[in-house]
């Protein structure tokens, strides 16, 4: 009996060391949620795989409407808006999977839409129309028949939701410990990783069972990335962590300039290298770090400016700054391969068509087609409606 008791105590101690959450904290149905956290769904027609309309680009406008723009005919193909008329803000991104567009609206609604004609397969609402849940800075993550997204309620509670792709119904959810949750979930190796203030969680993707939890000294605010071995997350200050995906043990830490922070989603992992942009009052810097050792490979400074966006394209890094500088950096050494001062300020991601001499971004005036050879900005689609606050927009070429 004494030996069994000792074994139980040892198991309890190991569980506490790894910081796993107590059992029973995962909610599997609407029965365990409050009225303003429940999920309601309406299946309009059966979900099926749809061919891609490869001549179009999806534009999630900053007035909260999503539409498909035909790049050849230069016309709107279809438009979809949230049910509530006052949700005039984009604030999120969309996902395209098997020809279905999954779009979250800031009022808590999520639609599954046919990419060819805008027809709706299903609608879901997180929360209710009275006590609305807020979806902000979210990208729907589609994996293994589920859609994962994080939402914040008006009462400052927040949840990680897993919805069934077939009809948008609730598969499982987890009520997070912290109220600050606007970071998109991350899927790797059939696990879901999510940050909530200073906590990082790992869930089993299919069931929502919590596998591990770790608490850090400072809030974690960077979007996770992986090299296929470890995951990498930055905190709100100046530390990038490499974490073991199974138990969240720290593999290494990389400290960058203490006057810089705010990595957020400005982070890329490619070929065992991590590239990320940190902002600062005097200098913003893009760093390249070896993913195996945490050793700095190179860094490129942007003085008196802040890098707002980066993306990998054609084996290089592209991005733009707060002061309208469009740039391309060589991945091998961080040297500038292309740079130009724009007349319009991008508020979206950058999309690259098949023509290597063009790129697209969105500004407050509409869709800009930029000719890299001529260094010329062409207003490809001009907005007609007026909105005072161009917070953000999102583009996705259908392909």
DAHU-V704871 format. One record per pair of residues at least 12 apart in sequence whose C-alpha atoms are under 8 Angstrom apart, sorted by the first residue. I is the first residue (numbers start at 1). J is the second residue. Records with the same first field share a line. If there is no record, write none. Layout:
I=J + J
This chain:
18=212 + 213 + 214 + 247 + 248
19=212 + 213 + 214 + 215
20=210 + 211 + 212 + 213 + 214
21=210 + 212 + 213
25=174 + 175
26=172 + 173 + 174 + 175 + 208 + 209 + 210
27=172 + 173 + 174 + 175
28=171 + 172 + 173 + 208
29=170 + 171 + 172 + 173
30=170
35=127 + 128
36=126 + 127 + 128 + 131 + 132 + 133 + 153
37=126 + 127 + 128 + 133 + 153
38=126 + 127 + 128
39=124 + 125 + 126 + 127 + 169 + 170
40=124 + 125 + 126 + 127 + 169
41=122 + 123 + 124 + 125 + 167 + 168 + 169
42=122 + 123 + 124 + 167 + 168
43=121 + 122 + 123 + 167 + 168
44=120 + 121 + 122 + 123
45=120 + 121 + 122
46=121 + 166 + 167
47=121 + 166 + 167
49=98 + 99 + 100
50=98 + 99 + 100 + 114 + 115 + 116
51=98 + 99 + 116
52=99 + 115 + 116 + 398 + 399
53=115 + 116 + 398 + 399
54=397 + 398 + 399
55=70 + 71 + 72 + 398
56=68 + 69 + 70 + 71 + 397 + 398
57=69 + 70 + 71 + 395 + 396 + 397 + 398
58=395 + 396 + 397 + 398
59=393 + 394 + 395 + 396
60=90 + 93 + 94 + 393 + 394 + 395
61=89 + 90 + 392 + 393 + 394
62=88 + 89 + 90 + 91 + 390 + 391 + 392 + 393
63=87 + 88 + 89 + 90 + 387 + 390
64=81 + 82 + 87 + 88 + 89 + 90 + 91 + 105
65=79 + 80 + 81 + 82 + 88 + 90
66=79 + 80 + 81
67=79 + 80
68=115
74=380 + 381
77=117
78=117 + 118
79=118
80=118
82=105 + 107 + 109
84=107
87=105 + 106 + 107
89=106 + 391 + 392
90=105 + 106 + 391 + 392 + 393 + 394
91=105 + 106 + 135 + 136 + 137 + 138 + 391 + 392 + 393
92=104 + 105 + 106 + 135 + 136 + 137 + 138 + 139 + 393 + 394
93=137 + 138 + 139 + 140 + 393 + 394
94=139 + 140 + 394
95=139 + 140 + 141 + 142
97=142
99=114 + 115
100=112 + 113 + 114 + 115
101=113 + 114 + 115
102=140
103=140
104=135 + 138 + 139 + 140
105=135
106=133 + 134 + 135 + 136
107=132 + 133 + 134 + 135
108=125 + 126 + 127 + 132 + 133 + 134 + 135 + 151
109=123 + 124 + 125 + 126
110=123 + 124 + 125
111=123 + 124
121=167
122=167 + 168
123=167 + 168
124=168 + 169
126=151
127=153
131=153 + 154
132=153 + 154
133=151 + 152 + 153 + 154
134=151 + 152 + 153 + 154
135=150 + 151 + 152 + 182
136=151 + 182
137=182 + 183 + 184
138=150 + 182 + 183 + 184
139=184
140=184
141=184 + 185 + 186 + 187
143=187
144=206
145=164 + 165 + 166
146=162 + 163 + 164 + 165 + 171
147=161 + 162 + 163 + 164 + 165
148=160 + 161 + 162 + 163 + 185
149=161 + 162 + 184 + 185
150=181 + 182 + 183 + 184 + 185
151=181 + 182
152=179 + 180 + 181 + 182
156=179 + 180
157=175 + 176 + 178 + 179
158=175 + 176 + 177 + 178 + 179 + 180 + 181
159=173 + 174 + 175 + 176
160=173 + 174 + 175 + 176
161=173 + 174
171=207
172=207 + 208
173=208
174=208
176=196
177=196
178=196 + 197
179=196 + 197
180=196 + 197
181=195 + 196 + 197
183=195 + 221 + 222 + 223
184=223
186=223 + 224 + 225
187=205
188=226
190=204 + 205 + 206
191=203 + 204 + 205
192=204 + 205
193=224
195=220 + 221
196=219 + 220
197=218 + 219 + 220 + 221
198=215 + 216 + 217 + 218 + 219 + 220
199=213 + 214 + 215 + 216 + 219 + 220
200=213 + 214 + 215 + 220
201=213 + 214
202=245
211=247
212=246 + 247 + 248
213=247 + 248
214=248
218=235 + 236 + 237
219=235 + 236
220=233 + 234 + 235 + 236
221=233 + 234 + 235 + 236 + 262 + 263 + 264
222=234 + 235 + 236 + 262 + 263 + 264 + 265 + 266 + 267
223=264 + 265 + 266 + 267
225=267 + 268 + 269
226=269
227=269 + 270 + 271 + 272 + 273 + 291
229=244 + 245
230=242 + 243 + 244 + 245
231=243 + 244 + 245
234=263 + 264
236=261 + 262 + 263
237=258 + 260 + 261 + 262
238=255 + 256 + 257 + 258 + 259 + 260 + 261
239=253 + 254 + 255 + 256
240=253 + 254 + 255 + 256
241=253 + 254
242=291 + 294
252=293 + 294
253=294
254=294 + 295
259=280 + 281
260=278 + 279 + 280 + 281 + 283 + 284
261=278 + 279 + 280
262=278 + 279
263=276 + 277 + 278 + 279
266=278 + 308 + 309 + 310 + 311
267=310
268=311 + 312
272=290 + 291 + 292
273=288 + 289 + 290 + 291
274=287 + 288 + 289 + 290 + 291
275=287 + 288 + 289
276=288
277=307 + 310
278=307
279=306 + 307
280=306
281=304
282=303 + 304 + 305
283=301 + 302 + 303 + 304 + 305 + 306
284=301 + 302 + 303 + 304 + 305 + 306 + 307
285=299 + 300 + 301 + 302 + 307
286=299 + 300 + 301
287=299 + 300
288=334
297=333
298=333 + 334
299=334
300=334 + 335
305=321 + 322 + 323
306=321 + 322 + 323
307=319 + 320 + 321 + 322
308=320 + 321 + 322
309=321 + 349
311=350
313=352
315=330 + 331
316=328 + 329 + 330 + 331
317=329 + 330 + 331
319=350
320=346
322=345
323=345
324=341 + 342 + 343 + 344 + 345 + 346
325=339 + 340 + 341 + 342
326=338 + 339 + 340 + 341 + 342
327=339 + 340
340=375
342=377
343=377
344=363
345=363 + 364
346=361 + 362 + 363 + 364
347=361 + 362 + 363 + 364 + 390 + 391 + 392 + 393
348=361 + 362 + 363 + 392 + 393 + 394 + 395
349=361 + 362 + 393 + 394 + 395
350=395
351=395 + 396 + 397
352=397
353=397
357=371 + 372 + 373
358=370 + 371 + 372
359=371 + 372
361=395
362=393 + 394 + 395
364=390
365=379 + 382 + 383
366=379 + 380 + 381 + 382 + 383
367=379 + 380 + 381 + 382
368=380 + 381
